[in-house]
Amino acid sequence: MNGWLLSQTINGMDREAAFIMGGVIVEYILWLAGAVLLFYAVAHLWDWLEKEIKKRRKK
């Protein structure tokens, strides 16, 4: 495999396919980060609500 051919392919993909695949991976990571952030926010809200309910029951 010569240098020109190697620069045109990444693991058998051409540059355009590799670029699209990279975009898909980045999009997947962003969706995953968003899901984790949403899960954390819901868990934090749930914890806060439990504490507020306990405070009001004690009064």
C-alpha positions in Angstrom: 0.0 0.0 0.0 1.6 3.3 -1.1 1.4 6.6 0.8 -1.3 8.1 -1.5 -3.6 5.2 -1.1 -3.1 5.1 2.6 -4.0 8.8 2.9 -7.2 8.1 0.9 -8.4 5.4 3.2 -8.8 4.9 6.9 -9.4 1.2 7.8 -10.7 0.6 4.3 -13.0 3.7 4.3 -12.6 6.7 2.0 -12.2 10.1 3.6 -15.9 11.0 3.2 -17.1 7.8 4.9 -14.5 8.3 7.7 -15.7 11.9 8.2 -19.4 10.8 8.4 -18.5 8.0 10.8 -16.6 10.4 13.0 -19.7 12.7 13.0 -21.9 9.8 14.0 -19.5 8.9 16.9 -19.5 12.6 18.1 -23.2 12.7 17.9 -23.5 9.5 19.8 -21.2 10.8 22.5 -23.2 14.1 22.8 -26.5 12.2 23.1 -24.9 10.0 25.8 -23.7 13.0 27.7 -27.1 14.6 27.4 -28.8 11.5 28.8 -26.3 11.3 31.7 -26.9 15.0 32.4 -30.7 14.5 32.3 -30.5 11.5 34.6 -28.3 13.4 37.1 -30.8 16.3 37.1 -33.8 14.1 37.7 -31.9 12.3 40.5 -31.0 15.6 42.1 -34.5 16.8 41.9 -35.9 13.6 43.4 -33.4 13.9 46.3 -34.4 17.5 46.9 -38.1 16.6 46.8 -37.6 13.8 49.3 -35.8 16.2 51.7 -38.5 18.9 51.4 -41.2 16.3 52.1 -39.4 15.1 55.2 -38.9 18.7 56.4 -42.6 19.4 56.0 -43.7 16.2 57.8 -41.6 17.1 60.8 -43.3 20.4 61.3 
